[in-house]
Amino acid sequence: MSRMSKKRKQEWSFFLNDRNRITYNALCRKCVHECKQSFHAIVIECPRYCSKRSKDGHNAALPRPPTDKPR
């Protein structure tokens, strides 16, 4: 791996970890989009991220069907 120039190091300083490697946020690591965020930042909302557990696809106002399991 080649070394970073001083200019490139300054540009990427927010993304560099203690070993001077570019590191992204845990949510952004496997994301296919180019809107990567630094590991220093706390991601509050990402418009392109969709969690499997998100409740946006489900309407919470609808009643749930009864379960047949005894308590």
N, C-alpha and C positions, 0 to 999 in steps of 0.2 A: 504494500500500500504506500502510495507516495505521500510525502509530507504536504501540509497545507501551507500556502503562502501567507504572509502576514495580513494581506488584504482580505483573503478568503476567511482567515481565522477571525478577523474582526466582524465580517459580515455574518458569520455563523456562530458567534460567541454565545448567543442565548440558547443554542441547540447543543453545544458541546458539553460533554460530561467531564468527569475528573481525569479521564484518560484521553481527552481531546478527540473524542469520537462523536459524530453527530447522532443524537438520540432523540427520539420522538416520544410523545405521550403514549401510554399503554393502549388507549382507545384508538390512536392513530396508527399504531404499528402495522396492523393487518388491514387497514383501510386501503382501498384501491384508488381513492381520490387524491388529488395533489394538495389538498388544504391541510397539510400536516401541522401539528402544533408541538411546541417544545415540551420536554418532560418537566420543565420548571413551571409551566402554566397549569392551572387547575381548570379543566374543561367543565364549564357549566352547561353549555349547550352547543351542539354541532348540528347544523342544518342537514348534513348528509348522513349522520349516524343514526341508525335505527336499531335499537336494542330488541332482542328477542322477547324480553320481558316488558316491553313498553305497553302502556294501556291505551295508546292513541288509536289503535285499530279496533278496540273493543269499546262498546258503549256501556258505561257503568250504570246508566239509568235503567237499562232493561232488566227485568226480573230474571233470575236464574231458574232453570228448571229444577223441580224437586228431585232429591236423590232417594233412591230406594234402600239405601243402607240403614240398618237400625243403629241406634246410638248406644 
